[in-house]
Structure formats: C-alpha cells, structure tokens
Amino acid sequence: MKKKILIIDDEKSICTFLTLALEDEYEVFTAQSSKNAYEILEKEKISLVILDLLLGEESGLTVLKDIKEKNAEIAVIMMTAYGDIKTSVEAIKQGAFHYLSKPLDLDELQHYISQALELQNLSRRVETLSAALKELEQRTYYGEIIGKSEPMQKIYWLIEKVKDLDTSVIITGESGTGKELVARAIHNNGARKNENFVSINCAAIPEGLLEEEFFGHAKGSFTGAVVDKKGKLELADHGTLFLDEIGDMPMALQGKLLRVLQEKEMMPIGGVKYKKIDVRVICATNRNLKAMVEEGTFRQDLYYRLHIVNIHVPTLKERKQDIPDLCETILLRLCEKMKRPCVTLTTEAERFLLEYNYPGNVRELINILEYACIVCTDSKIDVKDFPSEVLDSKHFHSYQNSEHGMGAAFREEITAAEAVKQYLSGMTIKDVEKLMIENALISNPQSKRAAAKELGISDRSLFYKIQEYDL
C-alpha cells in the first residue's frame, strides 16, 4: 500500500507539479489553504506533509505547529522561495524534518521524503518494541503462570522466544513448581494454539501400556482390539505433545520416540503402514537427564534431540517475592470454586507463608490455602487455619521461636483452634451456619439487628435464616 503524502501550497501549479512527480510512488493529496489541509488530515492517514512557508496571508509555521500538536508522528518538509537561516532554525525547532528552498530539486526532495518515512517507520518499531519490553518487564503473569520475580521474567522471555517455533523444549524443575503450566503457556500463545495440546505422564502409566498410549493400535492387532484407536502422537498431530516426567520413559520406547522425531512418521501397534505426523514436542522432568545419559539410563541421541532449549522453573522458596500475588490469585479462584465470599490473609498468616520453605512448591501452597479456605470461619485466614502437618513441621516450630513467632500465647490459641476444628468435624456448612446464628441470637437477646451486625449480614438475611432454620 502506497504511503499518503499531502502537499500544502497556495500555488496550484506547484501542487500539480509535485503531484505529477510523486504520484507513481505515493498517494498524493493537495490543499491550497490550511482549512482544506485540516479537512484532508482528518479524513486520511497522511504519513508526510510538504508545506509551503507562506499560504497567502497565513504562516506555514502556524500550520506546522497545528499539525504536530494533532499528530506528532506526521513528518513535515518545509519549502519556500524566501528561505533564510533564522526561519529554517525555527521550522526545525517546531518539528519540521527538513527545510528546502524553491525552486525544488526533485532528486533532493525524493531523498528527504525517503529519509523521513524511513525514520518514521524506525521510530514506530522502536516504540512497539519498547512497549513490548516494558509490558514483559512488568508482567505479573503469563497464561496461568503467576509471578513477577526475576526468575519468572526470564521464563516469560524464553516463552516469547520459542512459542512460535517448532524447536524442542525441555522444562526442568522440582515437582510442584508448575512445569506443565509453562508447557501450556508455550502452546496457548504460539503458532499451534488452535491445535491440540496432548499430555502424557510417562511415570503414571505402566510400562506395558505406555507404547499403546503413544502409538494407538489397529483393529484386530490383539484380542480385544475391536476398533482402531488413535494414540497420543496421532491426537497431537499439528499440535503439541507434552511428555511429563520424560526421565521415566523406558529405553525401548525412547528409541521409538526418537525415530518418530527424526522421520516425522509413526505406525500404530498392528498397523501396516506409516502415518505422517507433524508434532511439536515439549518435555518436562525433575530428574538430571544428563546424568542419566552418563549412567546409560537415558539415550544420548534422544537427549540431544530434545535438549535444544531448557527452561528451568525455580522452586517457590527461590522466588518468595511472588508468594503474595500467588496467594491472592489462588484464594480468588478457590473462593469462586467453593462459591463462598472472598477471604484474605491476616498479616501473621502472610508472614508465615513468606517464611515457610515449601518442600512441595506451588502445589503445596495451593493445598495449604485450599484447606484454610475450608476450615476458616470468617473473612480472614490465620495461621491456626493451616493444615496440622504444616503446623507440626520443624519449620513451624522454629518459626514460633523466631523474632516473628508468637510464643506461648499463640501456641495456646493454636491448641484452642485445633479443639474447635475437632468439634466442627463432621458438621455441614448449614450446621455451622445454624450454630453461629443461634450463638449470635443468644449473645444479643434484645436486638436482632445487633445479632445481624455481629454475623456480618443484613437484617433481612437474618430474618430469612431464622425462618429457614426454625429458630
């Protein structure tokens, strides 16, 4: 598409001359007054203006100023038969790209037009890249991944680099760090996002069934094979195959997978011909594959076929600054799932979660918060609402005795809280709600309004609950 140029000159002959000189390369518009020029600028996406210094009684510098105030991106080349150094400097100060004297040299004009448009394109690219970089630097999430710490920013950067490529990726990290979330982010934001994302956990499927899971089978290939069954490889055709715990894949199957990756074809068990497939492979492991290669428990050729880009997901204790954002998002999702009012953390609970060591990583944090959401009875989750195995851990006992710990008084509160939990064990939410309403009414025998205020509900809601529970 041709760039659009506007010529503003009160002499019609100049407008005609420049139109004929430029129309082969550009889409040219002309105006012989500022009024006509502003009308064209409103309607058309003009990239460059060639502007005369004098437009009848009007100054071209005034028009230049108006153009730049409305759209600073438009390049402006000034022209005049009355040029002097002072006027040239003033035009450049107000944003003109260049200043030419009449009669114009067409070669010189063409040169400066090309330069101005090239600089304009470069500026737009720089702005776009700067905005993208700024957005990436400020990101607190990517897909389902949450975190703004430096290690997570590196992961986001790598995802951006590989998402549109077919390059194999290995995601490493401890269990529970969110390796599958990284794989899904690569797929869901890349060129294959409209195709299938197929996942296989190599450690969860018995070795005897894993090959069939990969390749499927043909009808009649064994007793019970009454129909053709597609394997995960075929289901992932044109999409992404995610191999979780790749280090647990049997050696025999590793060789067959390598052939698929090299030849881009596979055959179902009992099949008679190969099928072409186009699959992007992403792997994850919590094991040291290089060490396994040296031990002879993982094929070296497959390792180098898969290990092109490595994305390492840090443990939660290595990115503790992400814990507040993680907690906020997890609690919102849990409350939505449980259809209960939103809850937040007390200062003490948040401090404890920031200091806990998380042997189970993000998965453990989710479990802790889900348990706390179930047992907490108000809008704030406290340390006493955390699971007993966390409170019984060595970490918790050292935390109690630290400068942030709460000492004997808090331990008594924890003991009391555990007693309350035992008392509530086996009760439904309705049972607990009825008990709370009864206690509020007993505490406020003279005023149902005061009881409603204590419960944190409206007078009308309390009235309906009294009727519902026949109190």
C-alpha positions as CSV (number, residue, x, y, z in Angstrom):
1,M,0.0,0.0,0.0
2,K,1.3,3.4,-1.0
3,K,2.2,6.0,1.7
4,K,0.0,9.1,1.7
5,I,1.6,12.5,1.1
6,L,-0.2,15.9,1.5
7,I,1.1,18.9,-0.4
8,I,0.1,22.3,1.0
9,D,0.8,25.3,-1.2
10,D,-1.4,28.2,-2.2
11,E,0.0,28.0,-5.8
12,K,-1.9,25.4,-7.8
13,S,0.9,25.0,-10.3
14,I,3.3,23.8,-7.5
15,C,0.7,21.3,-6.3
16,T,0.2,20.0,-9.8
17,F,3.9,19.8,-10.5
18,L,4.7,17.9,-7.3
19,T,1.7,15.6,-7.7
20,L,3.0,14.5,-11.2
21,A,6.5,14.0,-9.8
22,L,5.4,11.9,-6.8
23,E,2.2,10.0,-7.7
24,D,3.9,6.9,-9.2
25,E,5.4,6.1,-5.8
26,Y,3.0,7.7,-3.3
27,E,-0.7,8.5,-3.0
28,V,-0.8,12.3,-3.2
29,F,-3.3,14.8,-1.8
30,T,-3.2,18.6,-2.3
31,A,-4.5,21.6,-0.4
32,Q,-4.2,25.3,-1.2
33,S,-5.2,26.5,2.2
34,S,-4.9,25.4,5.8
35,K,-8.7,24.8,6.0
36,N,-8.5,22.3,3.1
37,A,-5.4,20.7,4.6
38,Y,-7.0,20.1,8.0
39,E,-10.0,18.5,6.4
40,I,-7.8,16.1,4.5
41,L,-5.7,15.4,7.6
42,E,-8.9,14.5,9.5
43,K,-10.1,12.0,6.8
44,E,-6.8,10.5,5.5
45,K,-3.9,8.7,7.3
46,I,-1.2,11.1,6.0
47,S,2.4,10.0,6.6
48,L,4.2,13.1,5.3
49,V,3.3,16.7,4.5
50,I,5.2,19.0,2.1
51,L,4.3,22.5,3.4
52,D,5.0,26.0,1.9
53,L,6.2,28.6,4.4
54,L,3.6,31.2,3.1
55,L,0.0,30.3,2.4
56,G,-1.4,33.6,1.2
57,E,-1.7,35.7,4.4
58,E,-1.1,32.7,6.7
59,S,2.2,31.5,8.0
60,G,3.3,27.9,7.3
61,L,4.9,27.8,10.7
62,T,1.5,28.1,12.3
63,V,0.2,25.2,10.2
64,L,3.3,23.2,11.1
65,K,2.6,23.8,14.8
66,D,-1.0,22.7,14.4
67,I,-0.1,19.5,12.5
68,K,2.5,18.5,15.1
69,E,0.1,19.2,18.0
70,K,-2.6,17.0,16.5
71,N,-0.2,14.2,15.3
72,A,3.5,14.4,16.1
73,E,4.2,11.3,14.0
74,I,3.5,13.1,10.7
75,A,6.7,14.1,9.0
76,V,6.8,17.6,7.6
77,I,9.2,19.0,5.0
78,M,9.0,22.8,4.7
79,M,9.6,24.7,1.4
80,T,9.9,28.4,0.5
81,A,11.3,30.8,-2.0
82,Y,12.2,33.2,0.8
83,G,14.4,30.9,2.9
84,D,16.8,32.2,5.5
85,I,18.7,30.6,8.3
86,K,16.5,32.1,11.1
87,T,13.3,30.7,9.5
88,S,15.0,27.3,8.9
89,V,16.0,27.0,12.6
90,E,12.5,28.0,13.8
91,A,10.9,25.4,11.5
92,I,13.3,22.6,12.8
93,K,12.5,23.7,16.4
94,Q,8.8,23.3,15.8
95,G,9.3,19.7,14.5
96,A,9.9,20.0,10.7
97,F,12.0,17.2,9.3
98,H,13.9,19.4,6.8
99,Y,13.7,22.7,5.0
100,L,14.1,23.1,1.2
101,S,14.3,26.2,-0.9
102,K,12.4,26.8,-4.1
103,P,12.8,26.0,-7.0
104,L,12.9,22.4,-5.6
105,D,15.4,19.9,-6.8
106,L,13.2,16.8,-7.3
107,D,16.0,14.3,-6.6
108,E,16.8,16.1,-3.3
109,L,13.1,16.2,-2.4
110,Q,12.8,12.4,-3.1
111,H,15.8,11.8,-1.0
112,Y,14.4,13.6,2.0
113,I,11.0,12.1,1.7
114,S,12.5,8.6,1.7
115,Q,14.6,9.5,4.8
116,A,11.7,11.0,6.7
117,L,9.5,7.9,6.0
118,E,12.3,5.5,6.9
119,L,12.9,7.4,10.2
120,Q,9.1,7.4,10.9
121,N,9.0,3.6,10.4
122,L,12.0,3.1,12.6
123,S,10.5,5.2,15.4
124,R,7.3,3.2,15.3
125,R,9.2,0.0,15.5
126,V,11.3,1.3,18.5
127,E,8.1,2.4,20.2
128,T,6.4,-1.0,19.6
129,L,9.5,-2.9,20.9
130,S,9.8,-0.6,23.9
131,A,6.2,-1.1,24.7
132,A,6.5,-4.9,24.4
133,L,9.6,-4.9,26.5
134,K,8.0,-2.7,29.1
135,E,5.0,-4.9,29.2
136,L,7.2,-8.0,29.6
137,E,9.2,-6.4,32.3
138,Q,6.1,-5.5,34.3
139,R,4.3,-8.8,33.7
140,T,3.0,-10.5,36.9
141,Y,1.6,-13.5,34.9
142,Y,1.9,-15.4,31.7
143,G,-1.1,-17.6,30.9
144,E,-1.7,-19.5,34.1
145,I,1.8,-18.7,35.4
146,I,1.9,-16.1,38.2
147,G,5.0,-14.2,39.4
148,K,6.9,-11.0,38.7
149,S,10.3,-12.1,40.2
150,E,13.5,-12.1,38.1
151,P,13.5,-15.9,37.6
152,M,9.9,-15.7,36.3
153,Q,10.7,-12.8,34.0
154,K,13.4,-14.9,32.4
155,I,10.9,-17.7,31.8
156,Y,8.4,-15.3,30.2
157,W,11.2,-14.0,27.9
158,L,12.1,-17.6,26.9
159,I,8.5,-18.4,26.2
160,E,8.2,-15.4,23.9
161,K,11.3,-16.6,22.1
162,V,10.2,-20.2,21.5
163,K,6.4,-20.1,21.3
164,D,6.1,-19.7,17.5
165,L,8.9,-22.1,16.7
166,D,8.9,-25.9,16.3
167,T,12.1,-26.2,18.5
168,S,12.0,-28.9,21.1
169,V,11.9,-27.6,24.7
170,I,12.8,-29.4,28.0
171,I,11.3,-27.8,31.1
172,T,13.2,-28.8,34.3
173,G,12.4,-28.2,37.9
174,E,11.3,-29.9,41.1
175,S,7.8,-31.5,41.4
176,G,5.0,-29.0,42.0
177,T,6.8,-26.0,40.5
178,G,4.4,-25.6,37.6
179,K,6.3,-27.2,34.6
180,E,3.1,-28.1,32.8
181,L,1.8,-24.5,33.1
182,V,5.0,-23.4,31.2
183,A,4.3,-26.0,28.5
184,R,0.7,-24.9,28.2
185,A,1.8,-21.2,28.0
186,I,4.1,-22.0,25.1
187,H,1.4,-23.9,23.2
188,N,-1.5,-21.5,24.0
189,N,0.4,-18.4,22.9
190,G,2.2,-19.8,19.9
191,A,1.6,-20.7,16.3
192,R,-0.1,-24.0,17.2
193,K,-2.5,-22.6,19.7
194,N,-5.6,-23.6,17.7
195,E,-4.5,-27.3,17.6
196,N,-4.5,-30.0,20.3
197,F,-2.3,-29.9,23.4
198,V,-1.9,-33.6,24.4
199,S,-0.2,-34.6,27.6
200,I,1.3,-37.9,28.7
201,N,2.7,-38.5,32.2
202,C,5.4,-41.2,31.5
203,A,5.7,-42.0,35.2
204,A,1.9,-42.6,35.7
205,I,1.3,-45.2,33.0
206,P,2.5,-48.8,33.4
207,E,5.4,-49.7,31.1
208,G,3.4,-52.4,29.3
209,L,0.7,-49.8,28.3
210,L,2.8,-46.8,27.5
211,E,3.6,-47.8,23.9
212,E,-0.1,-48.3,23.1
213,E,-0.7,-44.9,24.8
214,F,1.8,-43.3,22.4
215,F,1.0,-45.1,19.1
216,G,-2.5,-46.4,19.5
217,H,-3.4,-49.7,17.8
218,A,-5.1,-51.1,14.6
219,K,-8.3,-53.1,14.8
220,G,-7.5,-56.8,15.3
221,S,-3.9,-56.2,16.4
222,F,-4.6,-58.2,19.6
223,T,-7.5,-59.7,21.5
224,G,-10.0,-57.0,22.4
225,A,-8.8,-54.6,19.7
226,V,-12.2,-54.4,18.0
227,V,-11.7,-50.9,16.6
228,D,-8.8,-48.7,15.6
229,K,-7.6,-46.5,18.5
230,K,-5.5,-43.3,17.9
231,G,-2.5,-42.9,20.2
232,K,-1.4,-39.6,21.8
233,L,1.1,-38.9,18.9
234,E,-1.7,-39.0,16.3
235,L,-4.0,-37.0,18.5
236,A,-1.3,-34.3,18.8
237,D,-0.8,-34.1,15.0
238,H,-0.2,-30.4,14.1
239,G,-0.3,-29.5,17.8
240,T,1.9,-30.1,20.8
241,L,2.8,-33.3,22.6
242,F,3.8,-32.7,26.3
243,L,5.8,-35.5,27.8
244,D,5.8,-35.1,31.5
245,E,8.4,-37.0,33.5
246,I,10.3,-37.9,30.4
247,G,13.1,-39.4,32.5
248,D,10.8,-42.3,33.4
249,M,10.3,-43.4,29.8
250,P,11.5,-46.9,29.2
251,M,14.7,-47.2,27.0
252,A,12.9,-49.3,24.3
253,L,10.2,-46.6,23.9
254,Q,12.9,-43.9,23.8
255,G,14.3,-45.4,20.6
256,K,10.8,-45.5,19.0
257,L,10.2,-41.9,20.0
258,L,13.5,-40.8,18.5
259,R,12.5,-42.4,15.2
260,V,9.2,-40.5,15.2
261,L,11.0,-37.2,15.8
262,Q,13.5,-37.9,13.1
263,E,11.3,-39.3,10.4
264,K,8.1,-37.4,11.3
265,E,6.0,-40.6,10.9
266,M,4.5,-43.3,13.2
267,M,2.7,-46.6,12.9
268,P,0.0,-47.8,15.3
269,I,0.6,-51.2,17.0
270,G,-0.6,-53.9,14.5
271,G,-0.7,-51.3,11.7
272,V,0.6,-52.0,8.1
273,K,1.8,-48.5,7.0
274,Y,3.3,-45.4,8.5
275,K,1.4,-42.2,9.0
276,K,3.0,-38.8,8.6
277,I,2.7,-36.6,11.6
278,D,3.7,-33.0,12.5
279,V,4.1,-32.7,16.2
280,R,5.9,-30.1,18.4
281,V,7.4,-31.9,21.5
282,I,7.8,-30.3,24.9
283,C,9.2,-32.4,27.7
284,A,9.4,-31.9,31.5
285,T,11.4,-33.7,34.1
286,N,12.5,-33.3,37.7
287,R,15.5,-35.6,37.1
288,N,19.0,-34.9,35.8
289,L,18.8,-36.2,32.2
290,K,22.5,-35.5,31.5
291,A,23.5,-37.7,34.5
292,M,21.1,-40.4,33.3
293,V,22.8,-40.3,29.9
294,E,26.2,-40.8,31.6
295,E,24.6,-43.7,33.7
296,G,23.2,-45.3,30.5
297,T,19.6,-45.0,31.6
298,F,18.6,-42.3,29.0
299,R,19.5,-42.4,25.3
300,Q,22.2,-39.8,24.4
301,D,20.8,-39.3,20.9
302,L,17.3,-38.6,22.2
303,Y,18.7,-36.3,24.9
304,Y,20.4,-34.1,22.3
305,R,17.3,-34.3,20.0
306,L,15.1,-32.9,22.8
307,H,17.5,-30.7,24.7
308,I,17.6,-27.6,22.5
309,V,16.1,-25.1,24.8
310,N,16.0,-25.6,28.5
311,I,13.5,-23.7,30.7
312,H,14.2,-24.1,34.3
313,V,11.4,-23.4,36.7
314,P,12.7,-22.3,40.2
315,T,11.4,-23.7,43.5
316,L,8.9,-21.5,45.4
317,K,11.5,-20.7,48.1
318,E,13.7,-19.3,45.3
319,R,11.0,-16.8,44.3
320,K,9.3,-15.8,47.5
321,Q,8.5,-12.3,46.4
322,D,5.8,-14.0,44.2
323,I,4.0,-15.5,47.1
324,P,1.6,-12.5,47.8
325,D,0.5,-12.5,44.2
326,L,0.1,-16.3,44.2
327,C,-1.9,-16.2,47.4
328,E,-4.2,-13.5,46.1
329,T,-4.9,-15.3,42.8
330,I,-5.2,-18.8,44.4
331,L,-7.7,-17.6,47.1
332,L,-9.8,-15.8,44.5
333,R,-10.1,-19.0,42.4
334,L,-10.7,-21.2,45.4
335,C,-13.5,-19.0,46.8
336,E,-15.1,-18.9,43.3
337,K,-14.9,-22.7,43.1
338,M,-16.3,-23.1,46.6
339,K,-19.0,-20.4,46.0
340,R,-18.1,-18.6,49.2
341,P,-17.2,-15.0,49.9
342,C,-13.7,-13.9,49.2
343,V,-11.1,-14.4,52.0
344,T,-7.8,-12.8,52.6
345,L,-4.8,-13.5,54.9
346,T,-4.0,-12.0,58.2
347,T,-0.6,-10.2,58.5
348,E,0.7,-13.1,60.6
349,A,-0.5,-15.7,58.1
350,E,1.1,-13.9,55.2
351,R,4.3,-13.6,57.1
352,F,4.3,-17.3,57.9
353,L,3.7,-18.2,54.2
354,L,6.6,-15.9,53.2
355,E,8.9,-17.7,55.6
356,Y,7.8,-21.3,55.1
357,N,10.2,-23.5,53.0
358,Y,7.6,-25.3,50.7
359,P,9.0,-28.8,50.1
360,G,6.0,-29.3,47.8
361,N,6.5,-25.9,46.0
362,V,3.4,-24.1,44.5
363,R,1.3,-27.3,44.6
364,E,1.8,-27.3,48.4
365,L,0.9,-23.7,48.7
366,I,-2.4,-24.4,46.8
367,N,-3.1,-27.3,49.2
368,I,-2.4,-25.2,52.3
369,L,-4.7,-22.4,51.1
370,E,-7.5,-24.8,50.0
371,Y,-7.5,-26.4,53.4
372,A,-7.5,-23.0,55.1
373,C,-10.5,-21.8,52.9
374,I,-12.4,-24.9,54.1
375,V,-11.9,-24.5,57.8
376,C,-11.7,-20.7,58.3
377,T,-14.9,-19.3,59.7
378,D,-14.6,-15.6,58.8
379,S,-13.2,-13.4,56.1
380,K,-9.6,-13.7,57.3
381,I,-7.3,-16.8,57.2
382,D,-5.0,-17.0,60.2
383,V,-2.0,-19.3,60.9
384,K,-4.3,-21.5,63.0
385,D,-6.3,-22.3,59.9
386,F,-3.3,-24.0,58.2
387,P,-3.1,-27.9,58.0
388,S,-1.8,-29.7,61.1
389,E,1.1,-31.3,59.1
390,V,2.3,-27.8,58.3
391,L,1.9,-26.6,61.9
392,D,3.6,-29.8,63.2
393,S,6.6,-29.3,60.8
394,K,10.1,-28.5,62.1
395,H,9.8,-25.2,60.1
396,F,6.8,-24.1,62.1
397,H,8.3,-24.8,65.5
398,S,11.5,-22.9,64.5
399,Y,9.2,-20.1,63.2
400,Q,7.3,-19.9,66.6
401,N,10.6,-19.3,68.4
402,S,11.9,-16.8,65.9
403,E,11.6,-13.0,66.2
404,H,8.4,-13.3,64.0
405,G,6.9,-16.1,66.1
406,M,4.1,-15.6,68.5
407,G,5.3,-17.6,71.6
408,A,3.3,-19.3,74.2
409,A,0.1,-17.2,73.8
410,F,-0.1,-18.1,70.2
411,R,0.6,-21.8,70.9
412,E,-2.4,-21.8,73.3
413,E,-4.5,-20.2,70.5
414,I,-3.4,-22.9,68.1
415,T,-4.4,-25.6,70.7
416,A,-7.8,-24.0,71.1
417,A,-8.2,-23.7,67.4
418,E,-7.5,-27.4,67.0
419,A,-10.1,-28.2,69.6
420,V,-12.7,-26.1,67.7
421,K,-11.8,-28.0,64.5
422,Q,-12.3,-31.3,66.2
423,Y,-15.7,-30.0,67.5
424,L,-16.7,-29.0,64.0
425,S,-15.6,-32.2,62.4
426,G,-18.4,-34.0,60.6
427,M,-20.7,-30.9,60.6
428,T,-22.0,-29.5,57.3
429,I,-21.8,-25.8,56.4
430,K,-25.5,-25.4,57.2
431,D,-24.9,-27.0,60.6
432,V,-22.1,-24.5,61.3
433,E,-24.2,-21.6,60.0
434,K,-27.2,-22.5,62.2
435,L,-24.9,-22.8,65.2
436,M,-23.4,-19.3,64.5
437,I,-26.8,-17.8,64.2
438,E,-28.0,-19.4,67.4
439,N,-24.9,-18.1,69.3
440,A,-25.4,-14.6,67.9
441,L,-29.1,-14.5,68.9
442,I,-28.1,-15.7,72.4
443,S,-25.5,-13.0,72.7
444,N,-27.9,-10.3,71.6
445,P,-31.3,-11.4,73.1
446,Q,-32.8,-7.9,72.9
447,S,-31.7,-6.9,69.3
448,K,-31.8,-9.0,66.1
449,R,-30.2,-6.0,64.4
450,A,-27.1,-6.4,66.7
451,A,-27.1,-10.1,66.0
452,A,-27.1,-9.5,62.3
453,K,-24.3,-7.0,62.7
454,E,-22.2,-9.5,64.7
455,L,-22.8,-12.1,61.9
456,G,-21.9,-9.6,59.2
457,I,-25.2,-10.0,57.3
458,S,-28.2,-7.8,56.7
459,D,-31.3,-7.7,58.9
460,R,-33.4,-9.2,56.1
461,S,-30.9,-12.0,55.6
462,L,-31.0,-12.8,59.3
463,F,-34.9,-12.9,59.2
464,Y,-34.9,-15.4,56.4
465,K,-32.2,-17.6,58.1
466,I,-34.3,-17.6,61.3
467,Q,-37.3,-18.8,59.3
468,E,-35.1,-21.4,57.3
469,Y,-33.7,-22.9,60.5
470,D,-36.9,-22.5,62.5
471,L,-35.1,-20.6,65.3
